[in-house]
């Protein structure tokens, strides 16, 4: 009976999902065209099997997804830099998703959402010189 009690008090932690953290500078806003820059951190004591980063727009016009290289099997620090193309409408939600899977099979994700605040239009074409002859 004593052996059973000792087995139940094993101090080892049970497997848990990976830690995933997206971070952006305070006051980060989205512009079209523009850039979203931040960082992704992922960690798992059992080892990371896969880490993905995605940017999805609420109107489905923008979908970016990438698998990240894992130089260290346990921890990843990755700079985020997404270019938001011209033409994304004001008020469109841009969802950034960081997702990690560990070697045990647990999955965790962190999400950040930004609304496009303004759209910078392309400069109007330069006026063409007049071809009229002076009088």
N, CA, C and O of each residue as an XYZ file, in Angstrom:
540
protein
N       0.815     -1.191      0.000
C       0.000      0.000      0.000
C       0.859      1.257      0.000
O       0.498      2.262     -0.612
N       1.982      1.201      0.677
C       2.882      2.343      0.726
C       3.456      2.656     -0.655
O       3.621      3.826     -0.999
N       3.756      1.647     -1.437
C       4.291      1.856     -2.778
C       3.295      2.574     -3.668
O       3.693      3.404     -4.485
N       2.007      2.276     -3.531
C       0.972      2.932     -4.328
C       0.882      4.398     -3.962
O       0.745      5.245     -4.845
N       0.955      4.717     -2.691
C       0.883      6.106     -2.242
C       2.084      6.894     -2.762
O       1.942      8.049     -3.165
N       3.255      6.279     -2.756
C       4.442      6.967     -3.250
C       4.342      7.219     -4.748
O       4.819      8.245     -5.234
N       3.733      6.302     -5.483
C       3.573      6.472     -6.924
C       2.636      7.615     -7.275
O       2.787      8.228     -8.331
N       1.683      7.913     -6.423
C       0.723      8.978     -6.689
C       1.278     10.354     -6.384
O       0.718     11.358     -6.826
N       2.362     10.419     -5.640
C       2.917     11.723     -5.274
C       4.171     12.052     -6.076
O       4.988     12.867     -5.645
N       4.323     11.438     -7.210
C       5.473     11.700     -8.078
C       5.531     13.197     -8.397
O       4.547     13.756     -8.882
N       6.661     13.852     -8.135
C       6.737     15.302     -8.339
C       6.811     15.728     -9.806
O       6.733     16.923    -10.093
N       6.957     14.797    -10.735
C       7.047     15.179    -12.142
C       5.744     15.845    -12.604
O       4.646     15.437    -12.226
N       5.901     16.855    -13.411
C       4.716     17.525    -13.963
C       4.094     16.639    -15.035
O       4.787     15.896    -15.730
N       2.812     16.730    -15.149
C       2.122     15.995    -16.201
C       2.295     16.734    -17.516
O       2.533     17.942    -17.510
N       2.181     16.043    -18.639
C       2.316     16.738    -19.930
C       1.269     17.846    -20.068
O       0.106     17.670    -19.705
N       1.697     18.958    -20.585
C       0.817     20.110    -20.800
C       1.044     20.633    -22.217
O       2.075     20.349    -22.827
N       0.085     21.395    -22.738
C       0.269     21.971    -24.084
C       1.442     22.951    -24.105
O       1.879     23.426    -23.057
N       1.939     23.245    -25.281
C       3.040     24.215    -25.396
C       2.609     25.610    -24.948
O       1.421     25.928    -24.903
N       3.583     26.418    -24.624
C       3.356     27.839    -24.368
C       3.490     28.557    -25.698
O       4.475     28.373    -26.412
N       2.494     29.382    -26.036
C       2.531     30.160    -27.277
C       2.163     31.596    -26.922
O       1.148     31.838    -26.268
N       2.989     32.545    -27.353
C       2.736     33.944    -27.033
C       3.045     34.817    -28.243
O       4.170     34.832    -28.743
N       2.028     35.545    -28.708
C       2.211     36.571    -29.739
C       2.351     37.899    -29.019
O       1.605     38.171    -28.078
N       3.285     38.723    -29.440
C       3.404     40.039    -28.824
C       3.639     41.104    -29.896
O       4.363     40.903    -30.871
N       2.996     42.235    -29.666
C       3.095     43.388    -30.561
C       3.314     44.622    -29.697
O       2.915     44.644    -28.533
N       3.937     45.639    -30.252
C       4.153     46.881    -29.517
C       2.804     47.488    -29.133
O       1.841     47.393    -29.893
N       2.735     48.112    -27.954
C       1.484     48.789    -27.575
C       1.114     49.823    -28.636
O       1.976     50.525    -29.165
N      -0.154     49.903    -28.931
C      -0.620     50.870    -29.916
C      -0.436     50.444    -31.355
O      -0.624     51.256    -32.261
N      -0.071     49.186    -31.593
C       0.084     48.708    -32.972
C      -1.257     48.815    -33.694
O      -2.283     48.370    -33.181
N      -1.239     49.403    -34.879
C      -2.443     49.505    -35.700
C      -2.137     48.970    -37.096
O      -0.985     48.934    -37.529
N      -3.174     48.565    -37.773
C      -3.026     48.035    -39.140
C      -3.419     49.108    -40.143
O      -4.405     49.823    -39.962
N      -2.635     49.204    -41.192
C      -2.909     50.120    -42.300
C      -2.831     49.325    -43.591
O      -2.169     48.290    -43.659
N      -3.509     49.817    -44.607
C      -3.439     49.186    -45.920
C      -3.088     50.256    -46.946
O      -3.879     51.176    -47.155
N      -1.940     50.166    -47.588
C      -0.877     49.198    -47.348
C      -0.128     49.536    -46.065
O      -0.157     50.671    -45.588
N       0.533     48.539    -45.527
C       1.297     48.744    -44.299
C       1.919     47.448    -43.831
O       1.880     46.434    -44.528
N       2.487     47.494    -42.655
C       3.165     46.329    -42.099
C       2.660     46.056    -40.689
O       2.321     46.983    -39.953
N       2.613     44.795    -40.321
C       2.359     44.367    -38.944
C       3.629     43.674    -38.475
O       4.075     42.701    -39.083
N       4.207     44.176    -37.397
C       5.444     43.592    -36.885
C       5.278     43.231    -35.422
O       4.665     43.973    -34.655
N       5.821     42.100    -35.045
C       5.737     41.641    -33.662
C       6.665     40.468    -33.457
O       7.671     40.329    -34.153
N       6.322     39.616    -32.488
C       7.156     38.456    -32.184
C       6.280     37.281    -31.764
O       5.199     37.459    -31.202
N       6.766     36.089    -32.046
C       6.113     34.846    -31.645
C       7.101     34.068    -30.781
O       8.258     33.879    -31.154
N       6.622     33.619    -29.617
C       7.426     32.785    -28.731
C       6.674     31.477    -28.514
O       5.473     31.479    -28.245
N       7.388     30.363    -28.634
C       6.798     29.052    -28.365
C       7.797     28.226    -27.566
O       9.000     28.275    -27.820
N       7.283     27.456    -26.586
C       8.132     26.611    -25.753
C       7.358     25.375    -25.330
O       6.157     25.433    -25.067
N       8.069     24.255    -25.269
C       7.484     23.051    -24.693
C       8.601     22.162    -24.160
O       9.570     21.877    -24.863
N       8.457     21.725    -22.908
C       9.475     20.896    -22.264
C       9.602     19.522    -22.917
O      10.660     18.898    -22.845
N       8.522     19.043    -23.558
C       8.568     17.747    -24.242
C       9.153     17.862    -25.645
O       9.529     16.855    -26.246
N       9.232     19.065    -26.162
C       9.746     19.297    -27.512
C       8.655     19.767    -28.449
O       7.520     19.297    -28.379
N       8.997     20.685    -29.315
C       8.053     21.210    -30.309
C       8.114     20.362    -31.575
O       9.195     20.065    -32.083
N       6.956     19.981    -32.074
C       6.884     19.213    -33.320
C       6.647     20.138    -34.513
O       7.202     19.919    -35.590
N       5.824     21.171    -34.323
C       5.490     22.081    -35.429
C       5.016     23.409    -34.866
O       4.350     23.462    -33.832
N       5.373     24.485    -35.569
C       4.887     25.821    -35.233
C       4.450     26.475    -36.531
O       5.177     26.458    -37.524
N       3.246     27.057    -36.515
C       2.694     27.728    -37.700
C       2.298     29.144    -37.327
O       1.950     29.433    -36.182
N       2.359     30.013    -38.315
C       1.978     31.404    -38.161
C       1.063     31.760    -39.317
O       1.367     31.462    -40.472
N      -0.065     32.403    -39.006
C      -1.036     32.735    -40.057
C      -1.551     34.158    -39.875
O      -1.583     34.683    -38.762
N      -1.949     34.767    -40.976
C      -2.650     36.054    -40.992
C      -3.872     35.868    -41.865
O      -3.759     35.515    -43.038
N      -5.044     36.107    -41.290
C      -6.306     35.924    -42.016
C      -7.136     37.194    -41.903
O      -7.241     37.774    -40.822
N      -7.725     37.628    -43.014
C      -8.601     38.805    -42.968
C     -10.049     38.346    -42.861
O     -10.415     37.281    -43.360
N     -10.868     39.163    -42.205
C     -12.271     38.800    -41.994
C     -13.055     38.733    -43.296
O     -14.091     38.069    -43.353
N     -12.581     39.410    -44.351
C     -13.284     39.367    -45.636
C     -12.691     38.309    -46.574
O     -13.072     38.232    -47.742
N     -11.768     37.500    -46.067
C     -11.141     36.389    -46.805
C     -10.310     36.819    -48.009
O      -9.968     35.983    -48.845
N      -9.980     38.097    -48.115
C      -9.151     38.528    -49.245
C      -7.671     38.333    -48.961
O      -6.857     38.336    -49.884
N      -7.317     38.164    -47.695
C      -5.919     38.027    -47.313
C      -5.761     36.772    -46.467
O      -6.340     36.673    -45.385
N      -4.983     35.817    -46.954
C      -4.721     34.577    -46.235
C      -3.248     34.226    -46.395
O      -2.795     33.856    -47.478
N      -2.518     34.348    -45.306
C      -1.097     34.009    -45.303
C      -0.883     32.943    -44.233
O      -1.407     33.063    -43.126
N      -0.125     31.913    -44.552
C       0.105     30.818    -43.618
C       1.505     30.279    -43.854
O       1.904     30.066    -44.999
N       2.252     30.056    -42.785
C       3.596     29.521    -42.960
C       3.971     28.596    -41.820
O       3.587     28.810    -40.670
N       4.725     27.570    -42.157
C       5.318     26.680    -41.162
C       6.695     27.251    -40.842
O       7.419     27.685    -41.737
N       7.046     27.247    -39.573
C       8.316     27.833    -39.166
C       9.366     26.759    -38.929
O       9.064     25.668    -38.446
N      10.587     27.085    -39.272
C      11.720     26.201    -39.042
C      11.994     26.138    -37.541
O      11.912     27.155    -36.851
N      12.316     24.956    -37.037
C      12.573     24.772    -35.611
C      14.046     24.430    -35.371
O      14.402     23.254    -35.292
N      14.910     25.456    -35.256
C      16.318     25.174    -35.017
C      16.565     24.563    -33.634
O      17.524     23.813    -33.452
N      15.718     24.876    -32.674
C      15.789     24.302    -31.327
C      14.476     23.564    -31.115
O      13.405     24.140    -31.304
N      14.547     22.327    -30.735
C      13.336     21.508    -30.634
C      12.450     21.882    -29.450
O      11.325     21.389    -29.356
N      12.923     22.741    -28.542
C      12.149     23.049    -27.344
C      11.637     24.482    -27.281
O      10.627     24.746    -26.629
N      12.321     25.416    -27.951
C      11.973     26.828    -27.813
C      12.162     27.553    -29.142
O      13.091     27.266    -29.897
N      11.261     28.499    -29.413
C      11.342     29.286    -30.644
C      11.026     30.736    -30.343
O      10.008     31.036    -29.720
N      11.890     31.637    -30.779
C      11.647     33.078    -30.786
C      11.700     33.489    -32.244
O      12.720     33.304    -32.908
N      10.598     34.050    -32.751
C      10.521     34.356    -34.179
C       9.946     35.754    -34.386
O       8.900     36.090    -33.830
N      10.627     36.556    -35.181
C      10.115     37.892    -35.524
C       8.979     37.742    -36.531
O       9.049     36.931    -37.455
N       7.941     38.534    -36.336
C       6.788     38.528    -37.241
C       6.843     39.805    -38.074
O       7.033     40.900    -37.543
N       6.675     39.651    -39.369
C       6.576     40.813    -40.242
C       5.653     40.452    -41.396
O       6.048     39.745    -42.324
N       4.425     40.941    -41.331
C       3.461     40.735    -42.408
C       3.275     42.042    -43.149
O       3.128     43.095    -42.529
N       3.279     41.984    -44.472
C       2.961     43.155    -45.286
C       1.480     43.091    -45.630
O       1.010     42.101    -46.191
N       0.744     44.151    -45.294
C      -0.672     44.250    -45.637
C      -0.743     44.997    -46.969
O      -0.318     46.149    -47.056
N      -1.275     44.349    -48.002
C      -1.276     44.980    -49.321
C      -2.299     46.117    -49.421
O      -3.171     46.252    -48.563
N      -2.184     46.925    -50.466
C      -3.179     47.976    -50.682
C      -4.539     47.355    -50.997
O      -4.622     46.239    -51.511
N      -5.586     48.084    -50.685
C      -6.928     47.649    -51.053
C      -7.695     46.909    -49.980
O      -8.845     46.536    -50.211
N      -7.107     46.680    -48.809
C      -7.854     46.046    -47.719
C      -8.722     47.138    -47.089
O      -8.206     48.172    -46.665
N     -10.009     46.916    -47.028
C     -10.968     47.940    -46.601
C     -10.809     48.321    -45.131
O     -10.443     47.494    -44.295
N     -11.090     49.586    -44.835
C     -11.102     50.076    -43.459
C     -12.104     49.243    -42.657
O     -13.198     48.952    -43.141
N     -11.736     48.862    -41.441
C     -12.613     48.069    -40.580
C     -12.446     46.568    -40.745
O     -13.014     45.801    -39.967
N     -11.680     46.129    -41.740
C     -11.449     44.698    -41.931
C     -10.603     44.179    -40.768
O      -9.583     44.779    -40.429
N     -11.018     43.075    -40.159
C     -10.257     42.471    -39.070
C      -9.137     41.614    -39.644
O      -9.356     40.798    -40.539
N      -7.944     41.810    -39.120
C      -6.791     40.987    -39.484
C      -6.434     40.159    -38.259
O      -6.046     40.702    -37.225
N      -6.565     38.847    -38.380
C      -6.301     37.943    -37.263
C      -4.949     37.268    -37.458
O      -4.723     36.589    -38.460
N      -4.052     37.458    -36.491
C      -2.747     36.803    -36.489
C      -2.853     35.617    -35.533
O      -3.270     35.776    -34.385
N      -2.475     34.425    -36.006
C      -2.583     33.213    -35.199
C      -1.219     32.528    -35.145
O      -0.624     32.222    -36.178
N      -0.741     32.297    -33.943
C       0.456     31.494    -33.725
C       0.001     30.173    -33.125
O      -0.740     30.166    -32.143
N       0.430     29.058    -33.696
C      -0.039     27.728    -33.259
C       1.162     26.804    -33.135
O       2.010     26.742    -34.025
N       1.221     26.081    -32.009
C       2.328     25.147    -31.794
C       1.777     23.787    -31.388
O       0.782     23.684    -30.671
N       2.454     22.746    -31.867
C       2.131     21.375    -31.484
C       3.390     20.760    -30.891
O       4.484     20.914    -31.435
N       3.225     20.058    -29.764
C       4.399     19.433    -29.164
C       4.511     17.976    -29.591
O       3.635     17.454    -30.281
N       5.592     17.326    -29.180
C       5.850     15.944    -29.581
C       4.867     14.958    -28.978
O       4.737     13.837    -29.470
N       4.168     15.360    -27.913
C       3.155     14.497    -27.292
C       1.847     14.567    -28.083
O       1.027     13.651    -28.014
N       1.655     15.658    -28.834
C       0.432     15.832    -29.619
C      -0.466     16.942    -29.123
O      -1.502     17.214    -29.730
N      -0.089     17.596    -28.019
C      -0.886     18.716    -27.524
C      -0.682     19.930    -28.426
O       0.405     20.151    -28.960
N      -1.752     20.715    -28.585
C      -1.725     21.905    -29.443
C      -2.168     23.107    -28.622
O      -3.078     23.012    -27.799
N      -1.516     24.233    -28.857
C      -1.912     25.494    -28.224
C      -1.771     26.608    -29.252
O      -0.998     26.496    -30.203
N      -2.530     27.685    -29.049
C      -2.477     28.807    -29.987
C      -2.672     30.119    -29.237
O      -3.244     30.151    -28.147
N      -2.194     31.182    -29.832
C      -2.440     32.533    -29.352
C      -2.895     33.346    -30.560
O      -2.427     33.130    -31.679
N      -3.807     34.278    -30.323
C      -4.399     35.056    -31.411
C      -4.385     36.538    -31.063
O      -4.608     36.914    -29.912
N      -4.124     37.371    -32.053
C      -4.229     38.820    -31.919
C      -5.036     39.322    -33.111
O      -4.861     38.851    -34.235
N      -5.923     40.286    -32.853
C      -6.779     40.821    -33.924
C      -6.559     42.332    -34.024
O      -6.545     43.047    -33.021
N      -6.389     42.789    -35.251
C      -6.220     44.212    -35.537
C      -7.254     44.617    -36.574
O      -7.520     43.864    -37.511
N      -7.837     45.795    -36.418
C      -8.750     46.337    -37.425
C      -7.977     47.319    -38.295
O      -7.221     48.148    -37.789
N      -8.171     47.222    -39.599
C      -7.513     48.166    -40.507
C      -8.089     49.548    -40.208
O      -9.296     49.768    -40.313
N      -7.203     50.479    -39.833
C      -7.624     51.820    -39.416
C      -7.804     52.778    -40.585
O      -8.704     53.617    -40.576
N      -6.965     52.653    -41.565
C      -7.102     53.523    -42.734
C      -6.469     52.837    -43.933
O      -5.649     51.928    -43.803
N      -6.871     53.295    -45.078
C      -6.343     52.762    -46.323
C      -5.672     53.899    -47.057
O      -6.283     54.932    -47.332
N      -4.426     53.698    -47.367
C      -3.673     54.710    -48.092
C      -3.845     54.410    -49.566
O      -3.403     53.373    -50.060
N      -4.487     55.323    -50.257
C      -4.699     55.131    -51.696
C      -3.420     55.441    -52.443
O      -2.557     56.180    -51.969
N      -3.325     54.863    -53.607
C      -2.191     55.174    -54.472
C      -2.295     56.641    -54.876
O      -3.392     57.186    -55.000
N      -1.169     57.256    -55.075
C      -1.166     58.662    -55.480
C      -1.874     58.802    -56.819
O      -1.727     57.945    -57.691
N      -2.638     59.870    -56.989
C      -3.312     60.057    -58.274
C      -2.265     60.235    -59.364
O      -1.167     60.724    -59.102
N      -2.603     59.842    -60.574
C      -1.620     59.981    -61.650
C      -1.265     61.451    -61.866
O      -2.096     62.345    -61.712
N      -0.021     61.661    -62.221
C       0.428     63.032    -62.484
C      -0.303     63.555    -63.712
O      -0.527     62.806    -64.664
N      -0.678     64.836    -63.702
C      -1.356     65.383    -64.875
C      -0.430     65.354    -66.081
O       0.763     65.642    -65.987
N      -1.007     65.006    -67.191
C      -0.190     64.962    -68.412
C      -0.094     66.388    -68.958
O      -1.040     67.168    -68.844
N       1.038     66.716    -69.543
C       1.191     68.081    -70.075
C       0.205     68.304    -71.223
O      -0.120     67.389    -71.980
N      -0.241     69.510    -71.321
C      -1.196     69.864    -72.371
C      -0.501     69.808    -73.723
O       0.657     70.204    -73.856
N      -1.218     69.314    -74.718
C      -0.666     69.239    -76.074
C      -1.205     70.383    -76.939
O      -0.974     70.437    -78.147
N      -1.903     71.262    -76.305
C      -2.437     72.397    -77.061
C      -1.330     73.383    -77.357
O      -0.448     73.619    -76.531
N      -1.386     73.936    -78.507
C      -0.408     74.959    -78.880
C      -0.861     76.296    -78.296
O      -2.046     76.627    -78.311
N       0.104     77.055    -77.782
C      -0.288     78.381    -77.264
C      -0.809     79.260    -78.389
O      -0.378     79.121    -79.534
N      -1.722     80.157    -78.079
C      -2.288     81.074    -79.090
C      -1.417     82.222    -79.365
O      -1.758     83.072    -80.188
